[in-house]
């Protein structure tokens, strides 16, 4: 998929639409590999293009697992 993106890479119009989505409901979050890392995100359709928006990265440190939130702007 060519449209795997971080939230901060999106245009203002798409960011506003995602904020509206989060205010109305919580999208289904999925896990997926991306560039050798474990990510979580959600699908979002905008102007007939489907994006997979990266929401967080899962990092393992020893026996611990940490989820780093990558939505740099608060989405509410």
N, C-alpha and C positions, 0 to 999 in steps of 0.2 A: 504494500500500500504506500503510495507516494505522499499521502496527506496525513502523516503522523506528525503532530506539531505540539510544541509547548504553548501554553496559554499566552505567555508574553510575546510570542511571535505573531499573534493574530491581529487583524485590523480592529480598529475601535468598534466598527459595526458588529463584527462577530462577537467581540467581548461583551457588548451590551446585550446581544441576543442570548448569550450563555448566562449572563446575570439574570435575565428574565426567566430562563429555563430553571435555574436554581431557586428562584423565588416561587415558582409554581410547583416544582417537584424536584426530587433528587434523581438524576439519571442513573442507570444501572452501570456500576463500575466493574470493569473487567481487568484481569491481569494479562500481561503480554511481554515478550522479550523485545528489546529495542537497543540496538547497538551494543549488544553483549550485556545489557543490564536488565533487571526485572522492574517493569513499570506497571502502574495502574492508571486507568483512564476511562474515557467514555466516548461513545460515538456521538457526533453532532452533524446534522445536515444543514448546509447553508447554500442557497442558490444552486441547488442540484449537485453539490459537491459534498461528499461524506468525509468528515475529518475524524481522526482518532486523536482526541485531546489528551495529552499527558497530564495527569493530575498529581501523581506522586511516584517516587522511586523507592524500591525496597532495598535496603542495604543490610547485609549481614556482617556482624562484627563478633567474631568468636561464636558463642552460643546465643547471642542476642540478635534480634531482628528489629530494625528501625524503619519506619515509613516516613520519608521526607516529603512534606507537602511542597509541590512545585508551582502551585497557583500563587503567583507573586502578588496578585491583586485580590483583595477579598471579594469572593463571589457570593453574594447574598441577594 
